[in-house]
Amino acid sequence: MIEIKEVNTRKEKKIFANYPLILYKDCPYFVPSLFGDEMAILNPKKNYNLATNKCKAFLAYRDGELVGRIAGLINYKDNELTGKNYIRFSRFDCINDLEVFSALIGAVEKFGKENGMNIIHGPWGFNDTDREGMLTYGFNERSTYATYYNYPYCHENMEKLGFFDESKWIERNFEIPAQMDEKVDRISAKLMEKYSFTDLVKVMSIRKIVKKYGAKFFETFNEAYAHLDGFTPVVGKAQKNVLKQFATIINRRYASILLDKDGDIAGFGIVLPSICDALIKSKGRLFPFGFIRVLKSIRKPKELECALIAVKEKYKNSGINAIIINNVGKHIIEDKIERIESNPMLEHNFNIQAQWKFTSNEIIKKRQTYQKEIV
């Protein structure tokens, strides 16, 4: 018999946060989330997304043994934008047992029905910067800092439970060129002059950029990503969660943030140092020694993850992506980075796919979300 328990106490939150480390203990491809982030998902003082969303977390037990976890969340802004009554499932990890799958999904469905929802879908997070999508291809590839890992049986069981395909992403591995294309370099210089851009990472620290231009950054981010599946604007205090998640691991050499003459963020590209090895060694914990490992990975990385690239609407099709790619690409080559991997890109987002035609690459992973009606 499967017993479902709602997560309420601190002890239960620790069990919830730790469960993936148990399930994937012997899996070399799994990368844990930051333990503090997992602990904070139900804490409105730390997770500012809870100001406008509802969330519950559940644990599954069979004969007293922990066999799975799941979170359900209602993103009211997304439902307002789509006109749908969705409940999202997130942080879904469990053993290969269809009864356990069904019980965990059922807990989220019940939570959704109690709040007037009639469609369940996921894995989605609170917003587009959260982990999302279930792995369907590339199970022998290590995850990135920003993505889920799951065993092959997970997506197979979703289909058995009557879910159908929703959004789909691909992830690429890039070949690093010996040098940047001289043509791209010339175009970049001309565009910088034409639009009187300033690359902020060359003139101030990330901390100062966040403090002075954080709101402008999210203005461009929200505008550029508005058309993507499942996207909701990151506003208010929720921006602090994103800045904490990403800004702390940015190395200025692998970022380009373009300020125009009007004081707006025209576009940006952020490639993150991979902290996967550090997280694996410290099991997602920053203390007592994980913080040192993470800092070392940030300062002298061997691998990078393409995190975000966005251009303000008025500069769309202007070619300023060449500036961003050129600025970051030079440092990648100079620093002799060994590997670059993308984070998920929607299959039908042809604009972002076209960004990477400058270098050879291959698809190494695929993932997707699932959806079905609540009955």
Contacts in CASP RR format, 6 or more apart in sequence:
PFRMAT RR
TARGET T0000
AUTHOR 0000-0000-0000
METHOD contacts of the structure
MODEL  1
MIEIKEVNTRKEKKIFANYPLILYKDCPYFVPSLFGDEMAILNPKKNYNL
ATNKCKAFLAYRDGELVGRIAGLINYKDNELTGKNYIRFSRFDCINDLEV
FSALIGAVEKFGKENGMNIIHGPWGFNDTDREGMLTYGFNERSTYATYYN
YPYCHENMEKLGFFDESKWIERNFEIPAQMDEKVDRISAKLMEKYSFTDL
VKVMSIRKIVKKYGAKFFETFNEAYAHLDGFTPVVGKAQKNVLKQFATII
NRRYASILLDKDGDIAGFGIVLPSICDALIKSKGRLFPFGFIRVLKSIRK
PKELECALIAVKEKYKNSGINAIIINNVGKHIIEDKIERIESNPMLEHNF
NIQAQWKFTSNEIIKKRQTYQKEIV
1 62 0 8 1.000
1 63 0 8 1.000
2 60 0 8 1.000
2 61 0 8 1.000
2 62 0 8 1.000
2 67 0 8 1.000
2 99 0 8 1.000
2 100 0 8 1.000
2 103 0 8 1.000
3 60 0 8 1.000
3 61 0 8 1.000
3 62 0 8 1.000
3 64 0 8 1.000
4 58 0 8 1.000
4 59 0 8 1.000
4 60 0 8 1.000
4 61 0 8 1.000
4 103 0 8 1.000
4 104 0 8 1.000
4 107 0 8 1.000
5 12 0 8 1.000
5 58 0 8 1.000
5 59 0 8 1.000
5 60 0 8 1.000
5 61 0 8 1.000
6 56 0 8 1.000
6 57 0 8 1.000
6 58 0 8 1.000
6 107 0 8 1.000
7 13 0 8 1.000
7 15 0 8 1.000
7 16 0 8 1.000
7 42 0 8 1.000
7 56 0 8 1.000
7 57 0 8 1.000
7 58 0 8 1.000
7 59 0 8 1.000
12 59 0 8 1.000
13 39 0 8 1.000
13 42 0 8 1.000
13 57 0 8 1.000
14 39 0 8 1.000
15 59 0 8 1.000
15 66 0 8 1.000
16 38 0 8 1.000
16 57 0 8 1.000
16 59 0 8 1.000
16 69 0 8 1.000
16 91 0 8 1.000
17 35 0 8 1.000
17 36 0 8 1.000
17 38 0 8 1.000
17 39 0 8 1.000
18 35 0 8 1.000
19 59 0 8 1.000
19 66 0 8 1.000
19 68 0 8 1.000
19 69 0 8 1.000
19 93 0 8 1.000
20 30 0 8 1.000
20 32 0 8 1.000
20 33 0 8 1.000
20 69 0 8 1.000
20 93 0 8 1.000
21 32 0 8 1.000
21 283 0 8 1.000
22 66 0 8 1.000
23 68 0 8 1.000
23 93 0 8 1.000
23 94 0 8 1.000
23 95 0 8 1.000
24 30 0 8 1.000
24 93 0 8 1.000
24 149 0 8 1.000
27 149 0 8 1.000
27 151 0 8 1.000
28 142 0 8 1.000
29 139 0 8 1.000
29 140 0 8 1.000
29 141 0 8 1.000
29 142 0 8 1.000
29 143 0 8 1.000
29 149 0 8 1.000
30 143 0 8 1.000
30 149 0 8 1.000
30 280 0 8 1.000
31 142 0 8 1.000
31 143 0 8 1.000
31 144 0 8 1.000
31 145 0 8 1.000
31 147 0 8 1.000
31 149 0 8 1.000
31 276 0 8 1.000
31 279 0 8 1.000
31 280 0 8 1.000
32 279 0 8 1.000
32 280 0 8 1.000
32 283 0 8 1.000
32 284 0 8 1.000
33 131 0 8 1.000
33 279 0 8 1.000
33 284 0 8 1.000
34 279 0 8 1.000
34 284 0 8 1.000
34 286 0 8 1.000
35 283 0 8 1.000
35 284 0 8 1.000
35 285 0 8 1.000
35 286 0 8 1.000
36 285 0 8 1.000
36 286 0 8 1.000
37 245 0 8 1.000
38 91 0 8 1.000
40 46 0 8 1.000
40 47 0 8 1.000
41 47 0 8 1.000
41 55 0 8 1.000
41 57 0 8 1.000
41 71 0 8 1.000
41 91 0 8 1.000
42 50 0 8 1.000
42 55 0 8 1.000
42 56 0 8 1.000
42 57 0 8 1.000
43 50 0 8 1.000
44 50 0 8 1.000
44 51 0 8 1.000
47 55 0 8 1.000
47 126 0 8 1.000
47 241 0 8 1.000
48 236 0 8 1.000
48 237 0 8 1.000
48 238 0 8 1.000
48 239 0 8 1.000
48 240 0 8 1.000
48 241 0 8 1.000
49 55 0 8 1.000
49 126 0 8 1.000
49 127 0 8 1.000
49 238 0 8 1.000
49 241 0 8 1.000
51 237 0 8 1.000
51 238 0 8 1.000
52 76 0 8 1.000
52 77 0 8 1.000
52 238 0 8 1.000
53 73 0 8 1.000
53 74 0 8 1.000
53 75 0 8 1.000
53 76 0 8 1.000
53 126 0 8 1.000
54 73 0 8 1.000
54 74 0 8 1.000
54 76 0 8 1.000
54 115 0 8 1.000
55 71 0 8 1.000
55 72 0 8 1.000
55 73 0 8 1.000
55 74 0 8 1.000
55 126 0 8 1.000
56 71 0 8 1.000
56 72 0 8 1.000
56 73 0 8 1.000
56 108 0 8 1.000
56 111 0 8 1.000
57 69 0 8 1.000
57 70 0 8 1.000
57 71 0 8 1.000
57 72 0 8 1.000
57 91 0 8 1.000
58 69 0 8 1.000
58 70 0 8 1.000
58 71 0 8 1.000
58 72 0 8 1.000
58 104 0 8 1.000
58 107 0 8 1.000
58 108 0 8 1.000
59 66 0 8 1.000
59 68 0 8 1.000
59 69 0 8 1.000
60 66 0 8 1.000
60 67 0 8 1.000
60 68 0 8 1.000
60 69 0 8 1.000
60 70 0 8 1.000
60 94 0 8 1.000
60 100 0 8 1.000
60 103 0 8 1.000
60 104 0 8 1.000
61 67 0 8 1.000
62 97 0 8 1.000
62 100 0 8 1.000
67 94 0 8 1.000
67 95 0 8 1.000
67 97 0 8 1.000
67 100 0 8 1.000
68 93 0 8 1.000
68 94 0 8 1.000
68 95 0 8 1.000
68 100 0 8 1.000
68 104 0 8 1.000
69 91 0 8 1.000
69 92 0 8 1.000
69 93 0 8 1.000
69 94 0 8 1.000
69 104 0 8 1.000
70 89 0 8 1.000
70 90 0 8 1.000
70 91 0 8 1.000
70 92 0 8 1.000
70 93 0 8 1.000
70 94 0 8 1.000
70 104 0 8 1.000
70 105 0 8 1.000
70 107 0 8 1.000
70 108 0 8 1.000
71 89 0 8 1.000
71 90 0 8 1.000
71 91 0 8 1.000
71 92 0 8 1.000
71 108 0 8 1.000
72 87 0 8 1.000
72 88 0 8 1.000
72 89 0 8 1.000
72 90 0 8 1.000
72 108 0 8 1.000
72 111 0 8 1.000
72 112 0 8 1.000
73 87 0 8 1.000
73 88 0 8 1.000
73 89 0 8 1.000
73 90 0 8 1.000
73 124 0 8 1.000
73 125 0 8 1.000
73 126 0 8 1.000
74 86 0 8 1.000
74 87 0 8 1.000
74 88 0 8 1.000
74 112 0 8 1.000
74 115 0 8 1.000
74 117 0 8 1.000
75 86 0 8 1.000
75 88 0 8 1.000
75 124 0 8 1.000
75 125 0 8 1.000
75 126 0 8 1.000
75 127 0 8 1.000
75 232 0 8 1.000
77 232 0 8 1.000
77 233 0 8 1.000
78 86 0 8 1.000
78 230 0 8 1.000
78 232 0 8 1.000
79 85 0 8 1.000
79 86 0 8 1.000
81 232 0 8 1.000
82 230 0 8 1.000
84 119 0 8 1.000
85 116 0 8 1.000
85 117 0 8 1.000
85 118 0 8 1.000
85 119 0 8 1.000
86 117 0 8 1.000
86 119 0 8 1.000
86 120 0 8 1.000
86 121 0 8 1.000
87 108 0 8 1.000
87 109 0 8 1.000
87 111 0 8 1.000
87 112 0 8 1.000
87 115 0 8 1.000
87 117 0 8 1.000
87 119 0 8 1.000
87 120 0 8 1.000
87 121 0 8 1.000
87 374 0 8 1.000
88 120 0 8 1.000
88 121 0 8 1.000
88 122 0 8 1.000
88 123 0 8 1.000
88 124 0 8 1.000
88 125 0 8 1.000
89 105 0 8 1.000
89 108 0 8 1.000
89 120 0 8 1.000
89 121 0 8 1.000
89 122 0 8 1.000
89 123 0 8 1.000
89 124 0 8 1.000
90 122 0 8 1.000
90 123 0 8 1.000
90 124 0 8 1.000
90 125 0 8 1.000
90 126 0 8 1.000
90 130 0 8 1.000
90 131 0 8 1.000
90 132 0 8 1.000
91 123 0 8 1.000
92 104 0 8 1.000
92 122 0 8 1.000
92 123 0 8 1.000
92 134 0 8 1.000
92 154 0 8 1.000
93 150 0 8 1.000
94 100 0 8 1.000
94 101 0 8 1.000
94 104 0 8 1.000
96 151 0 8 1.000
96 153 0 8 1.000
96 157 0 8 1.000
98 157 0 8 1.000
98 160 0 8 1.000
98 161 0 8 1.000
101 157 0 8 1.000
101 158 0 8 1.000
101 161 0 8 1.000
102 161 0 8 1.000
105 120 0 8 1.000
105 161 0 8 1.000
108 120 0 8 1.000
109 120 0 8 1.000
109 374 0 8 1.000
112 120 0 8 1.000
112 374 0 8 1.000
113 374 0 8 1.000
117 374 0 8 1.000
118 373 0 8 1.000
118 374 0 8 1.000
119 371 0 8 1.000
119 372 0 8 1.000
119 373 0 8 1.000
119 374 0 8 1.000
120 371 0 8 1.000
120 372 0 8 1.000
120 373 0 8 1.000
120 374 0 8 1.000
121 166 0 8 1.000
121 369 0 8 1.000
121 370 0 8 1.000
121 371 0 8 1.000
121 372 0 8 1.000
122 132 0 8 1.000
122 133 0 8 1.000
122 134 0 8 1.000
122 166 0 8 1.000
122 369 0 8 1.000
122 370 0 8 1.000
122 371 0 8 1.000
123 131 0 8 1.000
123 132 0 8 1.000
123 133 0 8 1.000
123 134 0 8 1.000
123 148 0 8 1.000
123 369 0 8 1.000
124 130 0 8 1.000
124 132 0 8 1.000
124 133 0 8 1.000
124 230 0 8 1.000
124 369 0 8 1.000
125 131 0 8 1.000
125 132 0 8 1.000
126 238 0 8 1.000
126 241 0 8 1.000
127 231 0 8 1.000
127 232 0 8 1.000
127 234 0 8 1.000
127 238 0 8 1.000
127 242 0 8 1.000
128 225 0 8 1.000
128 228 0 8 1.000
128 230 0 8 1.000
128 231 0 8 1.000
128 232 0 8 1.000
128 234 0 8 1.000
129 146 0 8 1.000
129 234 0 8 1.000
129 242 0 8 1.000
129 245 0 8 1.000
129 246 0 8 1.000
131 146 0 8 1.000
131 147 0 8 1.000
131 148 0 8 1.000
132 148 0 8 1.000
132 344 0 8 1.000
132 369 0 8 1.000
133 147 0 8 1.000
133 148 0 8 1.000
133 167 0 8 1.000
133 169 0 8 1.000
133 344 0 8 1.000
133 367 0 8 1.000
133 368 0 8 1.000
133 369 0 8 1.000
134 148 0 8 1.000
134 150 0 8 1.000
134 154 0 8 1.000
134 155 0 8 1.000
134 158 0 8 1.000
134 367 0 8 1.000
134 368 0 8 1.000
134 369 0 8 1.000
134 370 0 8 1.000
135 143 0 8 1.000
135 147 0 8 1.000
135 148 0 8 1.000
135 149 0 8 1.000
135 150 0 8 1.000
135 154 0 8 1.000
135 155 0 8 1.000
135 365 0 8 1.000
135 366 0 8 1.000
135 367 0 8 1.000
136 155 0 8 1.000
136 366 0 8 1.000
136 367 0 8 1.000
136 368 0 8 1.000
137 365 0 8 1.000
137 366 0 8 1.000
137 367 0 8 1.000
138 364 0 8 1.000
138 365 0 8 1.000
138 366 0 8 1.000
139 151 0 8 1.000
139 152 0 8 1.000
141 364 0 8 1.000
141 365 0 8 1.000
142 149 0 8 1.000
142 276 0 8 1.000
143 149 0 8 1.000
143 276 0 8 1.000
144 171 0 8 1.000
144 274 0 8 1.000
144 276 0 8 1.000
144 305 0 8 1.000
144 341 0 8 1.000
144 343 0 8 1.000
145 249 0 8 1.000
145 272 0 8 1.000
145 274 0 8 1.000
145 275 0 8 1.000
145 276 0 8 1.000
145 279 0 8 1.000
145 305 0 8 1.000
146 305 0 8 1.000
146 307 0 8 1.000
146 343 0 8 1.000
147 171 0 8 1.000
147 343 0 8 1.000
147 344 0 8 1.000
147 365 0 8 1.000
147 367 0 8 1.000
148 367 0 8 1.000
155 368 0 8 1.000
155 370 0 8 1.000
158 370 0 8 1.000
161 372 0 8 1.000
162 372 0 8 1.000
163 370 0 8 1.000
163 371 0 8 1.000
163 372 0 8 1.000
164 370 0 8 1.000
164 371 0 8 1.000
164 372 0 8 1.000
165 368 0 8 1.000
165 370 0 8 1.000
166 229 0 8 1.000
166 368 0 8 1.000
166 369 0 8 1.000
166 370 0 8 1.000
166 371 0 8 1.000
167 229 0 8 1.000
167 230 0 8 1.000
167 346 0 8 1.000
167 368 0 8 1.000
167 369 0 8 1.000
168 346 0 8 1.000
168 347 0 8 1.000
168 348 0 8 1.000
168 366 0 8 1.000
168 367 0 8 1.000
168 368 0 8 1.000
169 344 0 8 1.000
169 345 0 8 1.000
169 346 0 8 1.000
169 347 0 8 1.000
169 366 0 8 1.000
169 367 0 8 1.000
169 368 0 8 1.000
170 344 0 8 1.000
170 345 0 8 1.000
170 347 0 8 1.000
170 363 0 8 1.000
170 365 0 8 1.000
170 366 0 8 1.000
171 341 0 8 1.000
171 342 0 8 1.000
171 343 0 8 1.000
171 344 0 8 1.000
171 345 0 8 1.000
171 363 0 8 1.000
171 364 0 8 1.000
171 365 0 8 1.000
171 366 0 8 1.000
171 367 0 8 1.000
172 341 0 8 1.000
172 342 0 8 1.000
172 345 0 8 1.000
172 356 0 8 1.000
172 361 0 8 1.000
172 362 0 8 1.000
172 363 0 8 1.000
172 364 0 8 1.000
173 339 0 8 1.000
173 340 0 8 1.000
173 341 0 8 1.000
173 342 0 8 1.000
173 361 0 8 1.000
173 362 0 8 1.000
173 364 0 8 1.000
174 306 0 8 1.000
174 340 0 8 1.000
174 341 0 8 1.000
174 342 0 8 1.000
174 356 0 8 1.000
174 359 0 8 1.000
174 360 0 8 1.000
174 361 0 8 1.000
175 359 0 8 1.000
175 360 0 8 1.000
175 361 0 8 1.000
176 332 0 8 1.000
176 333 0 8 1.000
176 337 0 8 1.000
176 338 0 8 1.000
176 339 0 8 1.000
176 340 0 8 1.000
176 359 0 8 1.000
177 333 0 8 1.000
177 359 0 8 1.000
178 333 0 8 1.000
179 333 0 8 1.000
180 326 0 8 1.000
180 329 0 8 1.000
180 330 0 8 1.000
180 333 0 8 1.000
181 358 0 8 1.000
184 322 0 8 1.000
184 325 0 8 1.000
184 326 0 8 1.000
184 358 0 8 1.000
185 326 0 8 1.000
187 319 0 8 1.000
187 322 0 8 1.000
187 326 0 8 1.000
188 322 0 8 1.000
188 323 0 8 1.000
188 326 0 8 1.000
188 327 0 8 1.000
191 197 0 8 1.000
191 318 0 8 1.000
191 319 0 8 1.000
191 320 0 8 1.000
191 322 0 8 1.000
191 323 0 8 1.000
192 199 0 8 1.000
192 323 0 8 1.000
195 260 0 8 1.000
195 261 0 8 1.000
195 266 0 8 1.000
195 315 0 8 1.000
195 318 0 8 1.000
195 320 0 8 1.000
196 260 0 8 1.000
196 261 0 8 1.000
197 258 0 8 1.000
197 259 0 8 1.000
197 260 0 8 1.000
197 266 0 8 1.000
197 320 0 8 1.000
197 323 0 8 1.000
198 258 0 8 1.000
198 259 0 8 1.000
199 256 0 8 1.000
199 257 0 8 1.000
199 258 0 8 1.000
199 259 0 8 1.000
199 323 0 8 1.000
199 327 0 8 1.000
200 209 0 8 1.000
200 213 0 8 1.000
200 257 0 8 1.000
200 258 0 8 1.000
200 259 0 8 1.000
201 209 0 8 1.000
201 252 0 8 1.000
201 255 0 8 1.000
201 256 0 8 1.000
201 257 0 8 1.000
204 212 0 8 1.000
205 252 0 8 1.000
206 247 0 8 1.000
206 250 0 8 1.000
206 252 0 8 1.000
206 255 0 8 1.000
209 217 0 8 1.000
209 257 0 8 1.000
210 217 0 8 1.000
210 243 0 8 1.000
210 247 0 8 1.000
213 257 0 8 1.000
213 259 0 8 1.000
213 265 0 8 1.000
214 239 0 8 1.000
214 243 0 8 1.000
215 239 0 8 1.000
216 263 0 8 1.000
216 264 0 8 1.000
216 265 0 8 1.000
217 257 0 8 1.000
217 265 0 8 1.000
217 268 0 8 1.000
218 233 0 8 1.000
218 234 0 8 1.000
218 235 0 8 1.000
218 239 0 8 1.000
218 242 0 8 1.000
219 264 0 8 1.000
219 265 0 8 1.000
220 264 0 8 1.000
220 265 0 8 1.000
220 266 0 8 1.000
220 267 0 8 1.000
220 268 0 8 1.000
220 310 0 8 1.000
220 311 0 8 1.000
220 312 0 8 1.000
221 234 0 8 1.000
221 308 0 8 1.000
221 310 0 8 1.000
222 233 0 8 1.000
222 234 0 8 1.000
222 235 0 8 1.000
223 310 0 8 1.000
223 312 0 8 1.000
223 313 0 8 1.000
224 267 0 8 1.000
224 310 0 8 1.000
224 311 0 8 1.000
224 312 0 8 1.000
224 313 0 8 1.000
225 231 0 8 1.000
225 310 0 8 1.000
226 233 0 8 1.000
228 346 0 8 1.000
228 349 0 8 1.000
229 346 0 8 1.000
229 369 0 8 1.000
234 242 0 8 1.000
246 270 0 8 1.000
246 272 0 8 1.000
246 307 0 8 1.000
246 308 0 8 1.000
249 272 0 8 1.000
249 273 0 8 1.000
249 275 0 8 1.000
249 294 0 8 1.000
249 298 0 8 1.000
250 270 0 8 1.000
250 272 0 8 1.000
250 298 0 8 1.000
251 272 0 8 1.000
251 273 0 8 1.000
251 298 0 8 1.000
251 299 0 8 1.000
251 301 0 8 1.000
253 328 0 8 1.000
253 331 0 8 1.000
253 335 0 8 1.000
254 270 0 8 1.000
254 271 0 8 1.000
254 272 0 8 1.000
254 273 0 8 1.000
254 301 0 8 1.000
254 304 0 8 1.000
254 328 0 8 1.000
254 331 0 8 1.000
254 332 0 8 1.000
255 268 0 8 1.000
255 269 0 8 1.000
255 270 0 8 1.000
255 271 0 8 1.000
255 328 0 8 1.000
256 268 0 8 1.000
256 269 0 8 1.000
256 323 0 8 1.000
256 324 0 8 1.000
256 327 0 8 1.000
256 328 0 8 1.000
257 265 0 8 1.000
257 267 0 8 1.000
257 268 0 8 1.000
257 269 0 8 1.000
258 265 0 8 1.000
258 266 0 8 1.000
258 267 0 8 1.000
258 268 0 8 1.000
258 320 0 8 1.000
258 323 0 8 1.000
258 324 0 8 1.000
259 265 0 8 1.000
259 266 0 8 1.000
260 266 0 8 1.000
260 315 0 8 1.000
264 312 0 8 1.000
265 312 0 8 1.000
266 311 0 8 1.000
266 312 0 8 1.000
266 315 0 8 1.000
266 320 0 8 1.000
267 310 0 8 1.000
267 311 0 8 1.000
267 312 0 8 1.000
267 315 0 8 1.000
267 320 0 8 1.000
267 324 0 8 1.000
268 308 0 8 1.000
268 309 0 8 1.000
268 310 0 8 1.000
268 324 0 8 1.000
269 307 0 8 1.000
269 308 0 8 1.000
269 309 0 8 1.000
269 310 0 8 1.000
269 324 0 8 1.000
269 328 0 8 1.000
270 307 0 8 1.000
270 308 0 8 1.000
270 309 0 8 1.000
271 304 0 8 1.000
271 305 0 8 1.000
271 306 0 8 1.000
271 307 0 8 1.000
271 328 0 8 1.000
271 332 0 8 1.000
271 340 0 8 1.000
272 304 0 8 1.000
272 305 0 8 1.000
272 307 0 8 1.000
273 297 0 8 1.000
273 298 0 8 1.000
273 299 0 8 1.000
273 301 0 8 1.000
273 303 0 8 1.000
273 304 0 8 1.000
273 305 0 8 1.000
274 297 0 8 1.000
274 301 0 8 1.000
274 302 0 8 1.000
274 303 0 8 1.000
274 304 0 8 1.000
274 305 0 8 1.000
274 339 0 8 1.000
274 341 0 8 1.000
275 293 0 8 1.000
275 294 0 8 1.000
275 297 0 8 1.000
275 298 0 8 1.000
276 303 0 8 1.000
277 293 0 8 1.000
277 297 0 8 1.000
278 290 0 8 1.000
278 293 0 8 1.000
278 294 0 8 1.000
278 296 0 8 1.000
278 297 0 8 1.000
279 294 0 8 1.000
281 290 0 8 1.000
281 293 0 8 1.000
282 289 0 8 1.000
282 290 0 8 1.000
282 293 0 8 1.000
282 294 0 8 1.000
284 290 0 8 1.000
286 294 0 8 1.000
301 335 0 8 1.000
301 337 0 8 1.000
302 337 0 8 1.000
302 338 0 8 1.000
302 339 0 8 1.000
303 337 0 8 1.000
303 338 0 8 1.000
303 339 0 8 1.000
303 340 0 8 1.000
303 341 0 8 1.000
304 332 0 8 1.000
304 337 0 8 1.000
304 339 0 8 1.000
304 340 0 8 1.000
304 341 0 8 1.000
305 340 0 8 1.000
305 341 0 8 1.000
305 342 0 8 1.000
305 343 0 8 1.000
306 340 0 8 1.000
306 341 0 8 1.000
306 342 0 8 1.000
306 343 0 8 1.000
307 343 0 8 1.000
309 321 0 8 1.000
309 324 0 8 1.000
309 352 0 8 1.000
309 355 0 8 1.000
311 318 0 8 1.000
311 320 0 8 1.000
311 321 0 8 1.000
321 355 0 8 1.000
325 355 0 8 1.000
325 358 0 8 1.000
332 340 0 8 1.000
341 364 0 8 1.000
342 356 0 8 1.000
342 361 0 8 1.000
344 367 0 8 1.000
345 352 0 8 1.000
345 353 0 8 1.000
346 352 0 8 1.000
END
